[in-house]
């Protein structure tokens, strides 16, 4: 049984960049539904190896019975992606990037400005619904994006250390069709201390 994690901050903590009503619906309705539907699919699949943890499940979707596989993929991905996403944001953001991550961004992706441009492009050009990612793959940083609730664990394309939800439900109330403006403002709430901790962990 998976459960909806606490947000860790108030719904309105990320205002004015992400509005409280959006956060309330996004966490309390969308994320909650992924958890409920994931549990139902796993029940129907007789567990499907979920006791080994969500990351193991998502990295081994072929082992899930075919009838429940799409539901486990979509809702398991939804649960994992959102659980990460909430933890990467904080009120007013946080500039506590580690020296190691700052150096790696400089050497591997051309520095913070170039990285932000590449990440925003991945987020903007993801057609329809999906996510933009900064991952560590074989020790190196890489920017990517996925459709729907897919994530880099599913095709072993890296360990996510930064994630951005570009589903319309993440921004539509405040930004309507202005996804680029949502992305630009989202940088103001990114918690670089949290990103740096994930970078250290992914580097091992
Ligand atoms: Mn979402």
Boltz pocket constraint, residues with backbone or C-beta under 6 A from the ligand:
constraints:
  - pocket:
      binder: B
      contacts: [[A, 26], [A, 30], [A, 82], [A, 165], [A, 167], [A, 169], [A, 170]]
      max_distance: 6.0
